[in-house]
Amino acid sequence: EAGVTQSPTHLIKTRGQQATLRCSPISGHTSVYWYQQALGLGLQFLLWYDEGEERNRGNFPPRFSGRQFPNYSSELNVNALELEDSALYLCASSTLGALYNEQFFGPGTRLTVL
Amino acid sequence: AQSVTQLGSHVSVSEGALVLLRCNYSSSVPPYLFWYVQYPNQGLQLLLKYTSAATLVKGINGFEAEFKKSETSFHLTKPSAHMSDAAEYFCAVTGSARQLTFGSGTQLTVLP
């Protein structure tokens, strides 16, 4: 069974540009989570989507947004890029069910903002 | 709200020695606790999770953790370290919210 996939692997942008990151969850999983892993800041929750709806978001500005498509894949958009947006962006998927259901992580997209 | 604190950002052990990685949690509701491992340039892999079914939880690769409510701890242990255990380890918690709240991570180095 295929795991969570993310594209692209690496993305280089300049300040002010927009970045789009993509995630395909494990087949059968309806929930997709986005996390940011920035140097010195650790792993922080960004967004949670389930059944096409945004269910919760972390403490990030509105220029971080996303969506979930009918096939449950998801897109993370970051507008007006800033240098501090440079980070590894991890996507995870799970079934909705219990709060302790495992989240399966993809390999991440490394975003570099110059 | 929930949070976890990992004591020790870097831990070094000799191959064959006991691995002990510390995690303390804070939660206003019964927590669900997780340990994840991250190898260089990879995503996170679940090692084990506490779901209130049993206080001693056994995971993959010989790791285990014990939930101690009185100490608000969920420390990760492995009796004998292997070179392949070198990685970064994250403790995480969910409770009232579905998303994971992570600790700051512990980098484990295994010395030959």
Contacts between the chains, C-beta under 8 A, distances in Angstrom:
chain1	res1	chain2	res2	distance
A	4	B	43	7.4
A	31	B	98	7.6
A	33	B	99	6.0
A	33	B	100	7.6
A	35	B	100	7.6
A	35	B	102	8.0
A	42	B	102	6.1
A	42	B	103	7.6
A	42	B	104	4.9
A	42	B	105	6.4
A	43	B	90	6.5
A	43	B	100	7.8
A	43	B	102	4.0
A	43	B	105	7.6
A	44	B	102	7.8
A	45	B	99	4.2
A	45	B	100	6.8
A	45	B	101	7.0
A	48	B	98	6.3
A	48	B	99	5.5
A	55	B	98	7.4
A	56	B	97	6.7
A	56	B	98	7.0
A	56	B	99	6.3
A	58	B	99	7.3
A	90	B	43	5.8
A	90	B	44	6.9
A	92	B	44	7.7
A	92	B	100	8.0
A	98	B	51	7.6
A	99	B	32	5.6
A	99	B	94	5.0
A	99	B	95	7.3
A	99	B	98	5.9
A	100	B	32	4.0
A	100	B	49	5.9
A	100	B	50	8.0
A	100	B	51	4.4
A	100	B	94	6.8
A	102	B	46	5.3
A	102	B	49	6.8
A	103	B	46	7.8
A	103	B	100	6.4
A	104	B	46	7.8
A	105	B	36	7.8
A	105	B	43	3.7
A	105	B	44	4.2
A	105	B	45	7.3
A	106	B	43	5.3
A	107	B	41	7.7
A	107	B	42	5.8
A	107	B	43	4.8
A	108	B	42	7.8
A	108	B	43	5.5
